Amino acid sequence: MIPPIHLKSLVLKEISTFKLAIPLFYLKPLCCLFSLTICLDQCFDDFGDIDQIIFRLPFLKYAKLIISKYEELDINIPIATNKQYSTIEYLVIHHRCSLNELTVILSRTPQLSHLYCLNISKSDEIIEQEVSTILPNLVHFSLSLNYIEFDEFKELIIQISSRLKLLSVTIKCVDKSYLDASLWEKLILEHTPDLSRFIFCYADAINDDFEMSPCHASIDRFTSSFLVQRQWNFRIIVADDEVIYVIRPYEATSVNCPKYTHINAYSNQNTINDGVIDNRQKDANFSVSYSSIVSLFVRDSPLVYYQNLDSVRISSFPLYEDFYESDQPSIISKFLLKNNKITKVALKSISQVEEIGPIIDICPRMQHLILEFISHANLKFLVRRTLSKIKKDRIRRPITICIYIADANNNIVQELQKMIHSEKLLKHYTLNRQYDGFYLHWDKG
């Protein structure tokens, strides 16, 4: 008697679709096989045949289908009948798939709770037969759309009729309806009322044909109470040859000092947008009302003043002497406006200690100073010069300095405490470490 095979998870790689059908055929009796991952470099055959075999596996709960080269991929699957439903609950489609093909796949997988689709493209044909795509258990839906208009996407969300808790959508499409905040609010309230996490990314190309649309003019609606109450953060990123609009959940840190990573910037809880400005696009013919922007990431370009700017992250800045001897008085005047509201400043990869000087001068209301990617060798010198500058200027307001060090260790706290005491840089302060970050706070200078 042949003992039963208790295979629970299987990964198949570097195999042709023709040969792939053979092992898949023998998987059906495996009652413990819950997870299946298939990785192909390319596919010249109709992948629909493979999908049908996978969907017939009676105990499968997780399926991940990866095809690296999928430009000319065909997926022909007949619409499901009552006896052709799959048991799959987690499905990852990591290859090109038309909207029609996805619709048919969903008709066969009614038990889905998590669905990830890498590349959903526009369908050339219309499905004449009525297809049921109701997914009552779906709570997580992540997808990337290519040239699918908002109305088509809306219809998909309505059809699945699920109680989504997370929706992540990345869009590449000329349809500017995706930038209409009122359409999103209506869709979410009426068809995904349980949604708690919403991640949205829309790329808008900047070229000679770029024109402002009514949706561009109403971008500020993404700062409405609808998003604020749900703690969803809206940001605008200008980089290379496109403008990227992003919505994501607001994630506060566990410490008073905001933590900046990559291009993430801090937004306070009452306002939700921040932006990224790249000097490569500073001359682009692009203009949007940024009156609500409270956070800004400046990359290799002089800062631009915005009325309600609350926080800024800078990757490079002119040295102290270069800044004040600059022949750009308009830039300086914007910085030195008395109503500057900047309270949080992050400096990335500081190469010269002198770069901190002008930052302290132009941000008289600064309460948080973040120093990123500081080496252990430069730490004491950098902290000494910063505290000396603050002490010299007689700054009395409470300030927190956050320092992120790659080679952090507990000895650094003792070293900084010893330096501060011996040189009498501060009197009343607290200094603690959290992971790679060191937080120095004092109430009086």
C-alpha positions in Angstrom: 0.0 0.0 0.0 1.4 3.4 -1.0 1.5 5.8 2.0 -0.4 9.1 1.5 1.6 12.1 0.5 1.2 15.0 2.9 2.5 17.7 0.5 1.2 21.1 1.8 3.0 23.6 -0.4 4.5 23.4 -3.9 6.6 25.8 -6.0 7.2 25.1 -9.7 9.8 27.1 -11.6 11.4 27.3 -15.0 9.1 24.8 -16.7 7.2 25.1 -20.0 3.4 25.4 -20.0 3.2 22.1 -22.0 5.2 20.2 -19.3 3.5 22.1 -16.5 0.1 20.5 -17.2 1.6 17.0 -16.4 2.5 17.5 -12.7 -0.6 19.6 -12.2 -2.8 16.7 -13.4 -1.4 14.5 -10.6 -2.0 17.1 -7.8 -5.7 16.6 -7.5 -5.7 13.7 -5.1 -3.4 15.6 -2.6 -5.7 16.5 0.2 -3.1 18.5 2.1 -2.0 20.7 -0.8 -3.1 24.2 0.3 -0.5 26.4 -1.5 0.7 26.5 -5.1 3.2 28.9 -6.7 4.1 28.8 -10.4 6.9 30.9 -11.8 7.4 31.0 -15.6 9.9 33.2 -17.6 7.5 33.3 -20.5 4.4 31.7 -21.9 3.7 31.0 -25.6 0.6 28.8 -25.0 -2.9 29.6 -23.8 -2.5 30.0 -20.1 -6.2 29.5 -19.6 -5.7 25.7 -19.9 -3.3 25.9 -16.9 -5.7 28.1 -14.9 -8.5 25.7 -15.4 -6.4 22.8 -14.0 -5.4 25.0 -11.0 -9.0 26.0 -10.3 -10.1 22.4 -10.2 -7.6 21.4 -7.4 -10.1 20.6 -4.6 -8.2 21.7 -1.5 -6.1 24.6 -2.8 -6.4 27.8 -0.7 -3.4 29.9 -2.0 -2.3 30.3 -5.6 0.4 32.6 -7.0 0.9 32.7 -10.8 4.0 34.6 -12.0 5.0 35.1 -15.7 8.0 37.4 -16.2 7.4 38.1 -19.9 3.7 38.4 -20.6 3.3 40.8 -23.5 1.3 38.4 -25.7 -0.3 36.3 -23.1 -3.7 34.6 -23.8 -6.0 33.5 -21.1 -9.1 31.8 -22.5 -11.3 30.3 -19.8 -15.0 29.4 -20.1 -17.4 31.1 -17.7 -17.9 29.0 -14.6 -21.0 26.9 -13.9 -22.2 25.8 -10.5 -19.9 22.8 -10.4 -16.7 24.6 -11.4 -16.0 26.8 -8.4 -12.5 26.9 -6.9 -11.7 26.7 -3.2 -8.9 29.3 -3.6 -9.0 32.1 -1.0 -5.7 33.9 -1.7 -4.9 34.6 -5.4 -1.9 36.5 -6.8 -2.0 37.2 -10.5 1.5 38.4 -11.4 1.1 38.7 -15.2 -0.9 40.6 -17.7 -4.6 40.0 -17.6 -7.4 41.8 -19.5 -10.4 43.0 -17.6 -12.6 40.4 -19.3 -10.2 37.6 -18.4 -10.2 38.8 -14.8 -14.0 38.8 -14.8 -14.1 35.2 -15.9 -11.4 34.2 -13.3 -13.5 35.8 -10.6 -16.5 33.9 -11.7 -14.6 30.7 -10.8 -13.2 31.9 -7.4 -16.2 33.1 -5.3 -14.4 32.3 -2.0 -11.6 34.8 -2.5 -10.6 36.9 0.5 -7.4 38.3 -0.8 -6.8 39.2 -4.5 -3.6 40.8 -6.0 -3.5 41.7 -9.7 -0.2 43.0 -11.2 -1.4 44.3 -14.6 -5.0 44.6 -15.6 -5.4 45.9 -19.1 -8.3 47.1 -21.2 -10.4 44.5 -23.0 -10.9 44.7 -26.7 -14.1 42.7 -26.7 -17.3 42.8 -24.7 -18.6 39.8 -22.8 -22.0 39.1 -24.1 -22.9 36.5 -21.5 -23.9 37.6 -18.0 -21.1 36.8 -15.6 -21.5 36.6 -11.8 -18.4 38.0 -10.0 -19.8 38.4 -6.5 -17.1 37.9 -3.9 -18.7 38.2 -0.5 -15.6 37.3 1.4 -13.1 39.6 -0.3 -11.5 42.0 2.2 -8.2 42.8 0.4 -8.0 43.9 -3.2 -4.7 45.2 -4.7 -4.6 45.9 -8.4 -2.7 47.8 -11.1 -4.8 49.2 -14.0 -3.5 50.1 -17.4 -5.7 52.2 -19.7 -8.9 51.2 -17.9 -11.3 54.2 -17.5 -12.8 55.1 -14.1 -16.3 53.9 -15.1 -14.9 50.4 -16.0 -13.1 50.2 -12.6 -16.2 51.4 -10.8 -18.3 48.7 -12.5 -15.8 46.1 -11.3 -16.0 47.3 -7.7 -19.8 47.3 -7.9 -19.9 43.8 -9.4 -17.7 42.1 -6.8 -20.1 43.3 -4.1 -17.7 42.7 -1.3 -17.0 44.1 2.2 -13.5 45.4 1.3 -11.3 46.6 4.2 -8.3 47.3 2.1 -8.2 48.7 -1.5 -4.9 49.4 -3.2 -5.1 50.7 -6.8 -2.3 52.0 -9.1 -3.5 53.6 -12.3 -2.0 54.4 -15.6 -4.7 56.0 -17.7 -5.5 59.3 -19.5 -8.9 59.4 -17.8 -8.7 62.3 -15.3 -11.9 61.1 -13.6 -9.6 59.2 -11.2 -8.6 62.6 -9.8 -12.2 63.5 -9.0 -12.4 63.2 -5.2 -16.2 63.3 -5.2 -16.4 60.2 -7.4 -14.1 58.3 -5.0 -16.1 59.4 -2.0 -19.4 58.3 -3.6 -17.9 54.9 -4.7 -16.5 54.2 -1.2 -19.6 55.3 0.7 -22.0 53.4 -1.5 -20.1 50.2 -2.4 -17.2 49.7 0.1 -18.5 51.2 3.4 -16.2 49.0 5.5 -13.0 50.3 3.8 -10.4 51.2 6.4 -7.2 51.3 4.3 -7.2 53.0 0.9 -4.0 53.2 -1.2 -4.2 55.1 -4.4 -1.5 56.1 -7.0 -2.2 57.9 -10.2 0.6 58.9 -12.6 -0.1 62.0 -14.8 2.5 62.5 -17.6 4.0 65.9 -18.1 4.7 66.6 -21.8 4.0 69.2 -24.5 0.4 68.1 -24.6 -0.2 68.5 -20.9 -3.3 70.6 -20.1 -5.1 71.5 -16.9 -8.5 69.8 -16.5 -11.4 70.5 -14.2 -10.2 67.5 -12.1 -6.8 69.2 -11.6 -8.5 72.4 -10.5 -10.4 70.4 -7.8 -7.4 68.6 -6.3 -8.0 70.4 -3.0 -11.1 68.3 -2.5 -8.8 65.4 -1.5 -8.3 67.4 1.7 -11.9 67.1 2.7 -13.1 65.8 6.0 -14.0 62.5 4.3 -10.3 61.6 4.0 -9.2 63.3 7.2 -11.7 61.4 9.4 -10.4 58.1 7.9 -6.7 59.3 8.4 -6.0 58.9 4.7 -3.0 61.0 3.6 -3.0 62.8 0.2 0.3 63.8 -1.4 1.6 65.1 -4.8 4.9 64.0 -6.1 6.6 65.8 -9.1 9.5 63.7 -10.5 11.0 63.0 -13.9 8.3 63.5 -16.5 5.2 62.9 -14.4 3.0 64.1 -11.6 2.1 61.4 -9.2 -1.0 61.7 -6.9 -0.9 59.4 -3.9 -3.4 58.5 -1.1 -2.3 56.2 1.7 -3.2 55.6 5.4 -1.7 58.1 7.8 0.7 56.2 10.1 1.8 58.1 13.1 5.1 57.1 14.8 5.2 56.0 18.4 7.5 58.9 19.4 6.9 62.7 19.4 9.4 63.2 16.6 8.2 62.3 13.1 10.3 59.7 11.4 11.1 60.3 7.7 12.0 57.4 5.4 12.7 57.6 1.7 10.3 60.2 0.3 7.8 60.0 3.2 7.0 63.3 4.9 5.1 64.0 8.1 1.6 65.4 8.0 -0.3 66.6 11.0 -3.7 65.0 11.8 -5.7 68.0 10.8 -4.4 68.4 7.3 -3.5 65.5 5.0 -1.4 66.6 2.0 2.3 66.8 1.4 4.3 67.1 -1.8 7.6 66.3 -3.4 9.3 68.8 -5.7 12.2 67.8 -8.0 14.4 70.4 -9.6 14.3 68.5 -12.9 10.7 69.6 -13.2 10.9 73.1 -11.7 10.4 74.7 -15.2 7.6 72.4 -16.3 4.4 74.1 -17.4 2.5 72.8 -14.4 0.4 74.7 -11.9 -1.9 73.5 -9.2 -3.3 75.3 -6.1 -1.0 74.1 -3.3 -2.6 76.2 -0.6 -3.4 73.1 1.5 0.1 71.5 1.3 1.6 71.1 4.7 4.6 68.9 4.0 7.2 69.1 1.3 10.2 67.0 0.2 12.8 69.1 -1.6 15.3 67.2 -3.7 18.4 69.0 -5.1 16.5 72.3 -5.5 16.0 75.5 -3.5 12.9 75.5 -1.3 9.7 77.1 -2.5 7.5 78.8 0.0 3.9 77.6 0.5 1.4 79.3 2.7 0.6 76.5 5.0 3.9 74.5 4.9 4.4 72.8 8.2 7.2 70.3 7.5 10.0 69.9 5.0 12.6 67.3 4.1 15.7 68.4 2.4 18.3 66.3 0.6 20.7 69.0 -0.2 21.2 72.7 0.7 23.7 75.4 -0.1 26.4 76.0 2.6 26.0 78.9 5.1 28.2 81.3 3.2 26.8 80.3 -0.2 23.3 80.8 1.0 23.7 84.4 2.2 26.0 85.4 -0.6 23.6 84.0 -3.2 22.3 86.2 -6.0 18.8 84.9 -5.5 17.3 87.3 -2.9 13.8 86.2 -3.9 14.5 82.8 -2.5 15.9 84.2 0.8 13.0 86.6 1.2 10.5 83.8 0.9 12.3 81.9 3.6 12.5 84.9 5.9 8.9 85.7 5.8 7.7 86.4 9.3 4.7 84.0 8.9 6.8 81.0 8.1 4.9 78.1 9.7 7.6 75.4 9.3 7.9 73.4 12.6 9.5 70.1 11.4 12.6 69.9 9.3 14.4 66.7 8.1 18.0 66.9 6.7 19.1 63.9 4.6 22.7 62.9 4.2 24.3 66.0 5.5 27.8 66.5 4.1 28.7 69.7 5.9 28.0 70.8 9.4 27.5 74.3 8.1 24.3 73.2 6.3 22.4 73.3 9.6 23.1 77.0 10.1 20.7 78.5 7.5 18.1 75.9 8.3 17.9 77.1 11.9 17.8 80.7 10.8 15.0 80.4 8.2 12.8 78.2 10.4 12.2 80.3 13.6 9.3 78.1 14.6 11.1 74.8 14.3 10.2 72.3 17.0 11.6 69.1 15.4 14.9 68.7 13.6 15.6 65.3 12.0 19.1 64.4 11.0 19.2 61.3 8.7 21.9 58.9 7.8 24.5 60.3 10.2 27.7 58.3 10.7 29.0 57.5 14.1 32.3 59.3 13.3 30.5 62.6 12.6 27.8 62.3 15.3 29.4 64.2 18.2 30.8 67.0 16.0 27.4 67.4 14.4 25.5 67.5 17.6 28.0 69.9 19.2 27.8 72.4 16.4 24.0 72.2 16.3 23.6 72.7 20.0 26.2 75.5 20.0 24.3 77.3 17.2 21.0 77.0 19.2 22.7 78.2 22.4 24.4 81.1 20.6 21.1 82.3 19.1 19.5 82.0 22.6 16.7 79.8 21.3 14.3 79.1 24.2 11.5 77.2 22.7 11.2 73.4 23.2 13.0 71.5 20.4 13.4 67.8 19.7 16.4 66.6 17.6 16.0 63.2 16.0 19.2 61.5 14.8 19.2 58.3 12.7 22.5 56.4 12.7 23.1 53.2 10.7 25.7 51.8 13.3 23.7 52.7 16.4 24.6 51.3 19.8 23.8 52.1 23.5 27.3 53.6 24.0 26.2 56.6 21.9 23.8 57.8 24.6 26.6 57.8 27.2 29.0 59.6 24.8 26.5 62.3 24.0 25.5 62.8 27.7 29.2 63.1 28.6 29.8 65.7 25.9 26.7 67.8 26.7 27.6 67.9 30.4 31.3 68.6 30.0 30.7 71.4 27.5 27.6 72.7 29.3 25.5 72.7 26.1 22.2 72.0 27.8 20.8 72.0 31.3 17.4 70.4 31.3 17.0 67.6 28.6 16.1 64.0 28.0 18.1 61.7 25.7 16.9 58.2 24.7 17.3 55.6 21.9 14.7 53.8 19.9 16.2 51.3 17.4 18.5 53.4 15.1 17.1 56.7 16.3 18.3 58.9 19.1 15.9 61.5 20.5 17.3 64.6 22.3 14.6 66.9 23.8 14.8 69.9 26.0 12.2 72.5 27.3 14.6 75.4 27.6 17.9 76.3 26.0 
